Structures are given as C-alpha cells and as structure tokens.
C-alpha cells in the first residue's frame, strides 16, 4: 500500500473512532511509546486502551499538517491534535 493512502486512511479511522479497523493498521505485537502521556502500550490490547482513552475519551481529532515520504516504507508525519 502506498504510504500517503495508508496515512490518510489511518487518520480517517482515528477521527471516526473506528477502533476495530484502526487496530487492523497496527501489527498485533506493535509497541506504541507515547512520551506525551508517559506510557508504553504493547500489542493490540495496549493500543486499544490507548486509543479508547486518549482519542475516543477526549474526542480527539487529528489533522495532517505535513507528510514527508522518506522511502517506500518510511515517512515522517506531523499532525495536529484537537479535542
């Protein structure tokens, strides 16, 4: 999948609070280290807790500010959160 399409779809799912499909974007053993909240979330169960707490719980909306595609499978994404 093209990175730009992946990122746009991922953000749309997050903004729609679509937990099931949002989690499908993550590897089942992924590790999310969010220094802004001071926690590490492991696997789908941890990422689900993170998503439900910080996105759904706070009604967070995410807007893409900048996308720099570095390679076929690497990008730098800058977003703005509101909620």
C-alpha positions, 0 to 999 in steps of 0.5 A: 500500500502506498504510504500517503493512502495508508496515512490518510486512511489511518487518520480517517479511522482515528477521527471516526473512532473506528477502533476495530479497523484502526487496530487492523493498521497496527501489527498485533505485537506493535509497541506504541511509546507515547512520551506525551502521556508517559506510557508504553502500550504493547500489542493490540490490547495496549493500543486499544486502551490507548486509543479508547482513552486518549482519542475516543475519551477526549474526542480527539481529532487529528489533522495532517499538517505535513507528510514527508515520504522518506522511502517506500516504507518510511515517512515522517508525519506531523499532525495536529491534535484537537479535542 
